[in-house]
Amino acid sequence: MKANEFDVVHLSGCCTKKRENGEKYLCPKIAKIAKQLEDMGIEIVNGTHH
């Protein structure tokens, strides 16, 4: 993605899951990908512009 000059990736609310108590958390697979992107220098923004 960095080769394509992406600077920021927005993670939509659909990337989250809910625990039984209603607490939201980022899907573990998405969290791993987000970490890899951050390590490449790409900013991660939770949520979209809605």
C-alpha positions as a printed Julia matrix, in Angstrom:
50×3 Matrix{Float64}:
   0.0    0.0    0.0
   2.83   2.37   0.73
   4.0    1.87  -2.85
   0.63   3.3   -3.91
   1.28   6.3   -1.65
  -1.53   5.66   0.85
  -1.02   7.85   3.9
  -4.15   7.02   5.87
  -6.51   4.05   6.18
  -9.95   4.5    7.75
 -11.34   1.51   9.66
 -15.12   1.49   9.57
 -17.31   0.6   12.52
 -18.0   -2.75  10.87
 -14.41  -3.71  11.79
 -15.46  -3.95  15.44
 -17.1   -6.73  17.38
 -19.08  -6.62  20.62
 -18.39  -8.5   23.81
 -21.3   -9.93  25.82
 -21.22  -6.82  28.03
 -21.65  -4.6   24.95
 -18.05  -3.35  24.9
 -16.74  -2.9   21.36
 -13.3   -4.08  20.26
 -11.43  -4.22  16.99
 -11.58  -7.55  15.17
  -8.27  -9.34  15.92
  -7.52  -9.98  12.23
  -8.16  -6.34  11.35
  -6.07  -5.25  14.35
  -3.14  -7.32  13.04
  -3.43  -5.78   9.57
  -3.74  -2.28  11.07
  -0.56  -2.86  13.09
   1.31  -3.94   9.95
   0.14  -0.82   8.13
   1.17   1.41  11.05
   4.59  -0.24  11.02
   4.82   0.79   7.36
   4.15   4.41   8.32
   0.48   4.48   7.31
  -1.84   6.29   9.73
  -4.86   4.34  10.99
  -8.08   6.25  11.74
 -10.86   4.42  13.56
 -14.22   5.29  12.1
 -15.13   7.03   8.92
 -16.22  10.54   8.06
 -19.9    9.75   8.76
